[in-house]
Amino acid sequence: MRREHDPLGEFNVPVDAYYGVQAARARENFPISGLGPHPAFVRATVMVKKAAAMANAGTGRLPKSKADAIIAAADEVLAGKHLAHFVVDVFQAGAGTSHNMNSNEVLANRAIELLGGQRGDYSIVHPNDDVNMAQSTNDVIPTSMKIAMLEVLVGLQESLAHMRAALEAKAHEFDTILKPGRTHMQDAVPIRLGQEFAAYALTIKRASERLARASDAIKELNIGATAVGTGLNAEPEYITAVVQNLRKLTGFDMRGAESLVQATQSMGGVAEFSSAIRGLAIDLNKIANDLRLMSSGPFSGFGEIVL
């Protein structure tokens, strides 16, 4: 063990850990689910830290040697290294402060090593003063959440495109098959099986389009807002640069908030995106239930399709 200290006093940290005292305390305080942060959320937070180090170096506030070491440490995490050191339970109090500090400590301790020091020697690179420079949990965590959602959305949209294509192919294949239509589980008028599958394909297309529209709301970032949206302790040049850096690092067409105060107060964009996800889930559930009923049997059920 190594001994680290914070305003609460000294605390034991495993000697080989890249995380530090704040994450170690949080690990003890929040033994809730045993689930760690989603990998996309870790990557997103580390990208924010890298973008911030680049911006702070650009303003001259962060010495280049420290910035280069933090950026190199971030690149290692983004390449898949050190992920086991992000240890705070996903269910935690404090609006993500513990995850933010966990990220700061991992990058600081790895940067310290890259500069020739020993883990825990924060006189070389400090988790708060250097890695978290010009930042607050209140702008880092919402920004990281949005980047993570956009990253996961890429894979989801690809899956929806494959699903839509498969449904369209089946719609063509089944276009001549006549079957009973049903309302409220009662026989209604005839319908072609291909028509039903074509409708499923269109449902997926429209759900995908809703997700794309809703994703625009989470491309507005409050990074640079710091604690309450006023940008206290962040230079105006930094606020502009950190957003530009994130655009380059992520490849997403993100933008700074029209009002940092409003963007820090409101998570309306996330709620809008969540609503689109929920709409997709409802559509998928309906399609799955239809297929389940049509495949029921083989003797006493509908027995119309074989899954």
N, C-alpha and C positions, 0 to 999 in steps of 0.2 A: 504494500500500500504506500501511497504518497499522501502527505498531508497538504491540503489546500485550505484556504480560508476565504470567507466572504463576510458581509456585515453581521451574520449570525454567529460567526466563530469559525473554528476549524472543523474539518470533516475529512474522513478517509475516502480516497479515490483509488481504484485499482491502478497499480503502477504502470500497466501497459495500456491503460484507457486513453483514448484521444479526447473523450468528454472530460469535463471537470466538475468542480464542486456544485455548480448550479444544477447540472443534469443529474449528478449523483443524489442530491437532495430530492429532486423531483421524482427520481426513480423510486425512492423510498416513500415519498409522500403520496404517490398515485399508483399503487399496485392494484389496478382496477380490473383490466381485461387481459393483460399479457400480450396485447396486440401493439406492435410498433407502428410508426408512421408509414403511410403508403409510400412506396418507392418514388412515385411521381411527385409526391409532396416534398420528399427529401431533395430530389433533384431541383425542384422549383425553388425551394428555399436557398439552396446552394447557388443557383443561378442569380438570385437576387443579391446574395453576398458578393459574388464575383462582379456583377454589374456595379454594385456600390463601391467596391474597391477600385475598379477602373475609373469611376466617376470622381472619387475622392482623390485619387492620384492625379487626375486631370486638373483638379482645382488647386493642387499643390498642398492640400491639407494633410494627406497621408503620404509619408515618405515612400519613394519609389521602391526601395528594397522591401519594405513591409508589404506594399501592394502586390509586388511580384510574387512574394511568398504566399500570400493569401490566395491569389489567383491560381498559382500552381497547385496549392492544396485543394482548391475548389475543382480544378480540372481532374485531379485524381478521384475525387468523389463522383464526379460526373462520368468518369470512366468505369465506375462500379466498385471502386475501392472504399474501404473504411465504413461501409454501410452498417456493419454490426455495432458501430459506436453511436448510432442514433437510437437511444435506448429508452426515451421517455414514452410512457404509455400514451396511446392515441387519445384516450379519455383523460383529460387533465384540466385543472382549473387555471384561470389566469389568462384566458383569451389566446393561448398559444405561447405565452412567455417562456415556458420551460422548453418547448421545442426550439424557439428562437435562440435561447441560450445554449441548448445542446448543439445547435448548428454553429454558433459562434465559437464554442469551446473546441469542437472538433477541428474546425479550420484554423483556429489560433494555435492549437498544440501541434498540428502538422506543419504549419508555417514556421513555428519555433524550431522544429527539427530541421526543416529545410535551410534555416539560417544558422544551423550548427548548435542550437541550444537543446535543453532537456524539457520534456513535457512538464507543464506546470510552471515554467519560468515566464510569467506574464510580463516581466520587465522587457522582454524581447518583442512579443506581439501580445496585445491584450484583447481578450474576447469582446469586451464592451467598448473600450476606447478606440480600438483599431478595426476589428471585424464588424462591429455594430455601429461604426461611425456614421453620424447623420441619419440614423435609423431609430425606429421604435417597433416594438411588437405590433403596434396598432397600424403600421403601414406595411411591415414585412409580411405578416401572416395573411392579411387579405390579398396582397399581391401574389404571394406564393400559392394560395388556394386557387386563384384565378388561372395562373400559369399551369398548375397541375390539372385543372379541369380541361383547359384547352388541349393539353398534351393527351389526356385520356380520350378526349373527343375525337381526335384523329383516328385512333383505332376503332372507336365505336362507329364512326361514319363509314369506314372501310367495311366493317362487318354488315352494316345496314345496306350498303351498296351490293354486297354479295347476296344478301338475303333477298333483296328486291329482284335481282337478276334471276335467282333461282325460282322465285314465285312467278315471274313473268314467263319463264320457260315452261313451268307447269301449266300456267294459264293457256298457253298455246297448245301444249300437249293434250289438255283435257277439254278443249273448246267444243268438242262434239258430244261430250258425255252429258246426258240429261239426268237430273236428279230432282227430288222434291226440295223446294224452298221451305223455310220454316220461320215462323214468328212465335215467340214465347213458347218454344218447344212444341208447337202445333204445326201440322202440315199446312202449307199455304199453296202457292202456285209453283209450277216448274221453273227451274233455273239451270243453266249449264254450269257444270263444275268449273269450267274454265273462267266463267264470269266471276265466280267467287274468288278464285285465285288471282285474277286480275285486280279485283278490289283490294285484296290483301297487299298486292304489290304497290298499288297507289297509296294505300294507307301508310306503308313504310316510307314511300317517297315523301309524302307530306310531313310525316314525323321528322324525317331527316332535314327537311327544309325548315321546319320550326326550330330545330336545334341550331341550325346554321344562323338563323336570324337572332335567336336568343343569345348566341355566343358573342354577338357584337357588344352586348351589355357588359360582359366580363372582360372585354379588352380595354376598358377604361380603368386605369390604375391610380391608386392613391399613394404610391411610393413617393417619398419626399414630404409627405404630410407630417411625419414624425408622430408625436403623441396624440394631438387633438385636431390636426389638420392645418395648423398655422405654419408648419414648416420650421418651427423653432429648432435651431442648431443644424440647419441644412441650408447651404448656400443656394441661391437661385440657379447658379450654373450647374450645381450638382443635380438639382431636381430635373432639369432638362436632360442632362447627360445620362442619368441612370435609366430613364425611360428609353432613350435612344439605344443604350447598351443592351437593354432587355429585348428590344425589337431584333437586334442583330443576333443575340445569343439564342433566342427561342425560335426565331423565324415567324413569329406571330405579329400581326399588324396591330400592335397595342399602342395606346396613347395615354398621355397624362390626363388626369381628371380635369374637367371644366372648373370644378370647385373642390379643392382638397378637403375643405371642411365638410362639405356635403358627402363626398365619397368616403370619408372616414366615419361619418355618422350612419350612413345607410348601406345596407347589403342588398338593396333592391335588385341589382343586377344579378347577384347570385340566386336570389329567390326566383327571378324570371327564368333563369337557366334551369333551376331545379324544377320549375313547373313544366318546362318542355321535356325534361327527363321523365317526369311523372306521367305526362301525356303519352310518351313512347311506351312506358311500362304498361299503361292501361291498354293501349293498342295491341301490344305483344300478348298480353294476357287473354284478350278477346280472341285473337287468332289461334293461340294455343288451345283454348277451350273448344273452339270450333273443330279443330283438327282432332282433338281428343274424342269429341262426341261422334264425329263422322267415322272414326276408326273403331268405335266401340263394337263389341261383339266377341266372336264372329257369328254367333247363332241368335242371340236375343237382343243385340244392340243394333245400331244403324248399319254397320258393316259396309260403308260406302267407299272407304279408302283403306289402304294398308300402309301403316307407317313403318 
